[in-house]
Amino acid sequence: MYMNVAKLLLLSLLSVPALAQVPQEPALDSLKREILALRIQVTDIQLNLAMSKKKFQRGIVVATIGYSVTIAGGLMLGRTQDDLGKALLITGGATGLVGTFMLADAFKYLSPKKGRNKR
């Protein structure tokens, strides 16, 4: 009788790990899919950051040049080259605004895309 109980106990101990592994396989596949999806998202974020960085830097340069020209034009007002100062104020102001819009446009790459986080 003890031999039968020992065999039954041994058989049950051997079958438990086999039964426990069955539900884990779909979980592992799901985990692998999730990891791959996260890798794709990280790559997408890195690409968007690189594009945003380039546009942001260009916007800074254009805005800085534009507002520097505006300052130079303002310093020329009321002197012998008053007309040149007015022209520099207008062109520098317009260039500075374009640079500012370029800066603001760079942030559109940092916001999440619509419909991308589907689950």
Secondary structure, 3 states (H helix, E strand, C coil): CHHHHHHHHHHHHHHHHHHHHCCHHHHHHHHHHHHHHHHHHHHHHHHHHHHHHHHHHHHHHHHHHHHHHHHHHHHHCCCCCHHHHHHHHHHHHHHHHHHHHHHHHHHHHCCCCCCCCCC
